Amino acid sequence: MRNQKKRIKEKFGVKFPKNTREALLIDQANRDKKWGEAIAKEMNALERLRVFEYFDPGMTFSCDKGWQYAPMQMIFDVKHDLRRNAHFVVGGHVIDSTGHVTYSSTIKDLSVRLMLLIAVKHDLGFMAGGIGNAFCTAPCTEKIWSMKGDQFGNKKGSIVVLKRALYRLKTASASFHQFLGDFLREIGFVPLMADQDLGLQKLEEHAGYDYIATHIDNIIIVAKNPSKCMTRIEHHFQVRDVTDSPSYYLGNDLIKRGKLIHLSTYNYVKEVLRKYQEKYGSLAKENLPLKPKLKPELDDPPLVDEAKHKEYQHII
């Protein structure tokens, strides 16, 4: 109902703003600049990556020439340590992406496991990290324009054109996947036919190969000198959380024991069970995957509707 009092959205006891204007009002009421600083950090990062091209308010963009309008907004979050987080996104749901590639593959779990097996076998080192503002480093493949809002300060009201693949575009992931793949090929990594997200490079300094795997914006390198490869990537991208001893990667716990690497999915399975039980109730502990008297091959239940089908897909 219209006159029903809206529930205030909070996380960790911190109120979420609905938009940039409200975020700044909350700062004013709290006599701090926490949301304002988070917004400025996000916008400065996008400016540094040259995500936008600016035009005067009177500029027009014709639909006949392929231009589409999309709203943009700032979305907010609160980290577990109460740090404010702001992300500027585009309304990709209103964009017709017909004729554009929207699919992007990711590294297979088996490929990661085999790569780590090679690392142990040939005494190679490994490093992992994530590319910051990943999608926004790739060019935007669509013609999209919008209006500047409160996030742009005194530039509000002018016209802005997307030059980079801003988050929530249907094509953003595919654009970044292609952009990162092209870069890795430039520095010598050749993708495998069996898995396009696993690249290898033959170097003259040592026998064998160096390897790199990508999963959206996460990368893991297995090489004789992984820091050298990581440095080359850092010259072109802002890489965060770089570590030469990752303890977790794509659902795998990585535990170093001398020269060996112990792989486990314990924490991943634990989190899956927690989420399932949170939604569907507690599960009884069992010693076997299936009860001996259960005969699933003989079951003939009615087909589920579309909603239940999606629910089943989510579970598995």
N, C-alpha and C positions, 0 to 999 in steps of 0.2 A: 504494500500500500504506500501511496505517496507520502502520507503524513506519518508513516512508521519511522521511528527513530533508527537511524543507521548505526550498525555496530562499528565501533572504532577498531580498525585493524592494527594489531600490535604484534611484536615479536621480541622476546626477552624483556618485556616490559617497556619497549620503545615504540611509540606511535609511528605508523607508516604514513608519510604524506601521499596524497593522491596525485599531486603534480608539483612542478617546480615552485610555483607561487606559494603553495601551502608549505613546502619544505622550508622556504626562507622565512615564512611566518612562524613556524615551529622554532627555528633557530632564534628568531627575535624574542619569542616568549621564553625560551630557555637561556637566553643571554649567552649563546655560544655560536659557533659557525660550523658545526659538524656536518650537517647536510649540505651547506653551501660549499664547503671544502671538497666533499665527495663529488658534487656536481662539477665544480671547477676542474678537478682532477680528470674526470671523464672527458669533458669538453676539450681540455688542453691536449689530451692524448689523441683525440680525433682530429684536432687542428694540426698536430704534429704529423699525422699520417695523411693529411690533405684529403680528408674524406669529402669535403664540401667545396663547391664552387659557388660564389655569390653573385647575385644579379640585383638590379634595381627593382623596386616594387612593381613598376609598370611592364616588366618583361613578361611575354606570353609564350607558352609552349603548346603547340598544336597536337591534338590527339591523332590527326591524320598523319603526322610524322612519327608516330610511335611513342609520344610522350604520355606518361601516366602520372597522376597526382597521388601521393600517399601521405597521410599524416605521420608526424614523428612525435615521440614522447619520451620522457625520462621515467624509468621504472626504478624502484628503490628496494633495498634489502638491508638487513642487519646481520653482521657476522656474529659468530658465537662469542667473540671478545668485545662485542658491542660497537665495533667499527661500522660506520655508515658506508653503504655501497650504492652507487648510482650507475645505471647503464642507459645510454641513449639508443633507442631502437626505432625502427620504421614499421609502419603498419603494412607488413607484407601480405596480409590477408585480403587487401583490396586490390592488389596488383595481379593482373593477368599475365602469368609467366608462360603461356603457350608458346612453343617454339624454342624455349630456353631449357638448358640442361639443369635439372634440379637434384639429380642423384649423385651421391659421392660415396665411394666405398671406404671401408676401414680395414685395418690390419686384422688378419685372422689370429685367433688366440694360439692356434697350433704353430703359426709362423713365429710368434714371439718365443714360444717354448723351444722350438728348434734353434732359433738364433742364440738363445741363452745356453743351450747345449753345446753349440759350436764355440761359444765364449769359453766354456769350461774346458772343452777338448783341446783348444789351441791356445789357451792361456791369454785370452784377450780381455781387455777392460771394457766397462760399459758405463754410459752416462745417460741420464734422462732429464727432461725438462719440458716446459710448456711455452708455447708462443703467445705472448700477450696481445690482446686486441686482434686476434688472428684474422678473422674474416675481413676486418677493415684494412688489412694490408693488400687485399686482392682488388682488382678493378671491378667495378659494377658493370654487368653485361646488359642491363636494362636502362631505358631512358626514364628516369624518375625525378620529379621535382616536388618541392614542398614549400611551406612558409616557415620562416624563422619564428620560434616561440620565445618564451621567457629565458630559456637556456642560453640564448645568444646575447643576452644583455642589451646593450644599446643598438644592436643590429636587428632587433625584433621587428617583424613586419616585412622584411625583405624576402626575396626569392632565393631558394637554395636548391642546387642540383647535386645529386649523389654521384660522386666520382669513384667511390669505393663501396665494397659490398657490406653495407651496414647490417647489423644483426636483425633477424626476423624476416629478411628477404628470403623467399623460397630458393633463390639461386645462390645465396651467400656461401653455403657449405661447399657446393660444387665449384664455385669460382675460386675459393681458397684452395681447395684440393688440387685444382689444375695449376694454380699459381705456385703453390709449394712444390708440386711435382716437377714443374718446368725448372724451378731453381735447383732442385736436387740433381736433375739431369745435367744442368750447366756445370755443376761442380764435380761431375763424374760418376754419380750413382745411377745405375741402370736398373729399372724396375723388373722384377721377375715376372715371367708369364703366368706362373702359378699363383702369384699374389702381387698385384700392382702396387701395394702399399709397403712392400719390402724391397729395398734397393741394395745393390752390392757394388763394390768398387775394387778393382784390382790395382794394387799399388806396387811400385818397384822396390820400396824400402824393405818389404818383408814378403815371405811366401804366404799365399792365401788371400783373403779378402777382408775388407771392412764392410759393415752392414749398418743400415739405418731403417727403422720401422716408424711409420706414422699412423696415428689414430686421431683424426680431426686435427686438433692443435697440440697434441702430445707426441713427443718424439723420444725414441730410445736408440742409442748408438752402441754398437758392439764393434770395437776396433783395437788395433795395437796401440794407437794413441787417440782415444776418443775425444780428449780435450781439444786437440788440433781441429778436428771436424766441427766440434761444437763452437769453437771460436769463429770459424768461417760462417756458420749459420748466424751467430750473434752479430756479425757485421751487417746483415741484411734484415734481421728480425730482432725484436725485443723478447729475449727468452727469460722466463721466470722459473723459479724453483729448480735451478740446475743442481744436480747432485750426481756424484760418482758412486753412490751406494744406495740406489732407490730400494725402499723396503716394500713398495707396492706398485704394481703397474697392470692396468686393465684387468682387475679382478684377481690378479696373482700376487700372493705374498712372496717376496724374494728375501730369503734368509741366507746370508753368506756363512759358510762353515769351512774356514780355511780357503782352499782353492775351489771348493764346491759351492753350488747354489742350490738351495732347497726350495722347490716350488710348491705352493699350497694355495688352495682356494678357501681356506678356513674362514677368513674374515668376510669374504664375499658371500659365502653361503650363510654365514651368521647374520649378515645384514639383510639378505633376501628373506630368511625365516622371520626376522624381526618385523619387517614390513608386512609380510603375509599375515602374521598373527595379530598385528596391530589392526588390520582391516577385517580379517575373517575369524579371529578367535584363536585360542591356543591349540597347539598340536601335541598329541600324545607321543612320547618317545617310543620308537620301534627299533628292533634289532635287525629287521629285514626290510628291503625296499617295498615289497608287496607281501601281503598276508598269504600263506600257503593255499588257503581255500579260495582265494580270489581268482576269478576267471574273466579278465577284462575282454579277452577275445570272443567270449560268448555273450557279452552284453549287447543289447539292442535297444538302447534308450532313444527317445524322440530327439530330432535335431533341435539345437538351441536357436534362439532368435539372434538378430545381429548384435544386440547389446551384450548378451551372454557370450557370444563369440568373441567380441572385443575384450571382454573381461578375462576369458580363458587365455587369449593371446598375451594379455598383460601379465597373467600369472606365470606362464611358461617363459 
